[in-house]
Amino acid sequence: MEEKGKEQEKVKKSFRDVINDAFKELHDTFVAFIKAPKALWGINIPYIVEGLVYFGILTILGKYSSENVGLTDAQSGLVYSFVTGGITFAMLVLGGWSDKLGVRTSLALAFIAMLVGRIFIALSGTLGLGNGLWSPMFITMTGGLFVMVLAYGLFQPAAYAGVKRYTNKKTAAMGYAVIYGFMNLGAFLSGFISSTTRHTFTNIFPPNGLTAVFWVYVVLTAVSLLITLLLLTKKTDKNAVARVAKENAELEENGIEVEEDDGEEKVVKPDIKVNNTQLIIYSILTVVFFALSGYGIQNQVNRIFDIKLFNIDIHIDVAFILFIVMIILAVIDYLKRRPYHPFRDKRFTFFIFILVPVQTLFAHNWLTLPYYLDRAFQGTLVSQYFEVFSNLNPILIFILTPLIAGLTAKADVYKMMIYGTFVMAIPTFLLTIGPNIYMFLLYVLLMTIGEAMWSPRFLQWIAEIAPEGKVGLYMGVGQFPWFMDKVFTGFYSGYFLEKYCPKGVPTSEMNTGFMWFIYGLIAIITPISLVLAKNWMLKGFKTKHAS
C-alpha cells in the first residue's frame, strides 16, 4: 500500500513540476558538459568550422554548377548526389578505418584531405578553364569534390566515436546533441559569410563572386586542421580518458550503470578474411555503366528508348538500368560475405531505412531550397540573401537540439522517432500554397522542431548499440540509407526544379506548390510506417547488440 501511495504521489505531480525538473536536469547536464575534457573541445570547435564550410559549399554548389560551370539543373542535382551520397558511402566503407586509426589520426588525415580537395574546387573557378559538362573546369571541380568525399568517410565516424570516448554516462546524450547542434551553428554562419563575400568579390571573380567564397572555405579548413592538431594531442586524449573513467566510477557508486572502458582505443580485427573480388568488379562496372548512361559521357554504345505505356511517356536508358543493377548486386555481395553485418538484423535494417522518406527533407535543404528561394522570391531580399534564408534551419537546430535533448532524455527512442518524424513531415504541406515568406518561416520552425526531436537520439542509439571497438563501423552502416536518400533525391530534384521552379521564368508561371505537395507525400511515409510497424519493432527488439 505504501508503494502504491508513492506511485500515486508521482502521478499527481503537476506539469509545472515536471517541466522544472526537466530544466534542472538539463542545466546540471549542460554545466557538466561545458566542463568536459579539453580533448572533446578539440572535436567540437573544428566541428563548428566544418559545419560552416560543408553546408556553405552545399548551399552555393548548385548555383556555381549552373551559372559558372554551365550545367543544367538536372546535372547539378547529380553533382549533389555524387557529393552527399558519396560521403555516406565513404562512411560505410571507411567508417571501420576510423576505429583502426584512432580518433586523433583520423581527424587529422580527414582535414588534410579536405583542404586539398577544397583547393581544387576553388581553382576550378580561378584558372579560367573552359566550362560545360566534362570540361576542364568540371573535372577540376569534381576531382576536388571527390577528395573531400573520401575525407568525410573518416571525419564524421571519428568525430562521433570521439564524443563517445570523451563523455561519461551523464554527459553522453548532451555530447551527441551538442556536436549535432555545433555543425548546424556553423551552417547558419555560412549564410552571412557566403552572401557578404559573394557580393564583395563579384567583379573580381565573375560572374557572381562564388569562387571567392570557395577560397574563404579553404582558409577555414586550414584553421580546423590547426585547431585539431593543437587541442587533440596524445596528452589531452590520455587525460580525457582517465577523467571519464573516474567520472563513470563515481556515477557507478551512485547506482548509475556504466560500461567499462580500459582507456585504450579498440582495434577492429575481422573474424574471417573476406574475398572482395566480386565487390570490386561490381563497383568498377557501376562506374562504367554510369559513365555510359545518358547522365555521363556522350557515346554510341548506350541504347536509349522512348516508349508509351498507358498514355505515359517512359524513357528507358539501358546503361543507367545496368548501373542500378550493379549497385544492387554490389550490396548483395557485400552482405552475403559478412554474416554478422548489422544489415542482417531485419529490425535494425527496417528501422534505419524507413527513415529515408522523411530524410529527403534534409536533402532538399540544399537540393531545392537555395534554388527555390533564389527563383520563387526573385526581386526580394529573400532572393538576394538566399544563403541566409536557406540556413535558418541550422541556427534553430543549434538552439533547440540541446534543449529538446534535455527535456526528452528519458523518453522512449521509438516514440520519439514517431512524434519527431510526424512533426517534421507535416509542415511541408504549408508550402503548397505557393511562395509565401510567412508560411516558409513557419515550415522551417516546425520542421526543425521535429528534426531536433529525433535526429540526435537516432545517432546516439547507433553509437550505443555498437559492439565494442566497432562504433565507427556502426556509424557508417547506420547512415547507409543516407546514401540512397541523397543519391536518388538528387536524381529527381533537378527534374522537379526544371518543371515547377525553372530558371529565368516569372514566379507567376511557376508551380512550386505542387512540387512541395509531392515532397510532403514522400516525407509522411516515414511516421505512418513507424506507427504501423510498432508492434513488430518492439517485440523482442534488440536495444543492445552483442560483441
Secondary structure by P-SEA (a helix, b strand, c coil): caaaaaaaaaaaccaaaaaaaaaaaaaaaaaaaaaccaaaaaaaaaaaaaaaaaaaaaaaaaaaaaccccccaaaaaaaaaaaaaaaaaaaaaaaaaaaaacaaaaaaaaaaaaaaaaaaaaaaaccccccccccaaaaaaaaaaaaaaaaaaccaaaaaaaaaacccccaaaaaaaaaaaaaaaaaaaaaaaaaaaaaaccccccccaaaaaaaaaaaaaaaaaaaaaacccaaaaaaaaaaaaaaaaaaaaacbbbbbbcccbbbbbbcccccaaaaaaaaaaaaaaaaacccccccccbbbbbbbcccbbbbbbaaaaaaaaaaaaaaaaaaaaccccccccaaaaaaaaaacccccccccccccaaaaaaccccccccccaaaaaacaaaaaaaacaaaaaaaaccccaaaaaaaaaaaaccccccccccccaaaaaaaaaaaaaaaaacaaaaaaaaaaacccccaaaaaaaaaaaaaaaaaaaaacaaaaaacccccccccccccaaaaaaaaaaaaaaaaaaaaaacccccccccccccc
